[in-house]
Amino acid sequence: MRMHYSQDADAIYIRLKEDHVHNTDEVTEDIILGFDDKGNVIGIEILSVSEKVEVSELIVQSFDKVLVDTTAVAKPCLPLIQGQ
């Protein structure tokens, strides 16, 4: 997933899946969804972003991969210096 903010266009594009956009649908005047050839949403474009949020406060996070292990068990942390 990637997110791109264009200051020139005052728009945010959120790419959910790296695939070809086959079709788009304007959900509202400022929100456009992109679909793959199977009808899955793969992109979301939000227009006029500065009218909706304080753009200077946008926090963009990037993750290459996110792994979720539901069987993981928390382990106690060992002190950095032995004997503490």
C-alpha positions in Angstrom: 0.0 0.0 0.0 1.3 3.5 -0.9 0.0 6.9 -0.3 0.9 10.0 -2.3 0.0 13.6 -1.5 0.2 16.1 -4.4 0.3 19.7 -3.2 -0.3 21.0 -6.7 -3.4 18.9 -7.2 -4.4 19.2 -3.5 -5.2 15.5 -3.6 -4.2 12.3 -1.8 -4.0 9.0 -3.7 -4.0 5.8 -1.7 -2.9 2.7 -3.7 -4.1 -0.4 -2.0 -2.8 -2.9 -4.5 -0.3 -2.6 -7.3 -2.5 -3.4 -10.3 -3.9 -1.7 -13.4 -6.9 0.5 -12.8 -9.6 -0.9 -15.0 -12.4 1.4 -14.0 -13.1 4.4 -11.7 -16.2 5.6 -9.8 -16.8 9.1 -8.4 -18.4 8.2 -5.1 -18.7 11.9 -4.1 -17.5 15.1 -5.7 -14.2 14.7 -3.9 -13.7 10.9 -3.6 -12.9 8.6 -6.5 -12.4 4.9 -6.3 -10.2 2.9 -8.6 -11.1 -0.8 -9.4 -9.2 -3.6 -11.0 -10.7 -5.8 -13.7 -12.4 -8.0 -11.0 -14.2 -5.1 -9.4 -11.9 -4.9 -6.3 -11.1 -1.4 -5.0 -7.3 -0.9 -5.5 -7.1 2.9 -5.2 -8.8 5.8 -3.4 -8.3 9.4 -4.5 -9.4 12.3 -2.2 -9.6 15.7 -3.8 -9.6 19.2 -2.1 -7.7 17.7 0.8 -6.7 21.0 2.4 -10.4 21.9 2.8 -10.9 18.7 4.9 -7.7 18.4 7.0 -4.7 20.4 8.1 -2.3 19.3 5.4 0.8 20.3 7.5 -0.3 17.7 10.1 -0.6 14.8 7.7 1.5 11.9 8.9 2.6 9.5 6.1 3.8 6.1 7.2 5.4 3.6 4.9 5.6 -0.2 5.4 7.3 -2.6 3.0 5.7 -5.6 4.7 3.5 -6.0 7.7 3.5 -9.5 9.3 0.8 -10.5 11.7 1.4 -13.6 13.8 -1.6 -14.5 15.8 0.2 -17.4 17.6 2.9 -15.1 19.0 3.3 -15.0 22.7 4.8 -12.0 24.5 8.2 -12.7 26.0 9.5 -10.8 29.0 12.2 -8.3 28.2 15.6 -8.9 29.6 17.3 -5.9 31.2 20.0 -4.2 29.1 22.5 -4.6 32.0 22.6 -7.9 33.8 21.7 -7.8 37.4 19.0 -5.1 37.2 
